[in-house]
C-alpha cells in the first residue's frame, strides 16, 4: 500500500472507493477468524455477498481507472492486491465453515456413540 497508494495522486472519491472496500474486507476477515473460534456461526449469504462485492470492486477499479493518467497504474496494483486479499479470505472462510461443520459432525457422532454405550 505505502509504495503505491500513497505515492499516487488520488481524488477524495478514489480514497472513499478504496477505504469502503478495505473496511468490508477487514470485517469479513474478522468474521472468518471468529468462525474458527466458534464465536460466529457460518453464514453462506454473507460469504456469497462478499464474493459479489469483491468482484464488483475489481470490475469498478478496472473501468474507472484511466491507465493513461498519472498514478493509475499504481492504484490498479493496489486494487489487485486488495482483490486478491479478498479472494484469499473467501478461501479462509470456506475452511472455517468446513472446520465448524466437521466439529458439529464430531459432536453428533460422539452423542450417538454415547447413546449406543448407554447401559
Secondary structure, 3 states (H helix, E strand, C coil): CCCCCCCCCCCHHHHHHHHHHHHHHHHHHHHHHHHHCCCCCCCHHHHHHHHHHHHHHHHHHHHHCCCCCCCHHHHHHHHHHHHHHHHHHHHHHHHHHHHHHHHHHHHHHHHHHHHHHCC
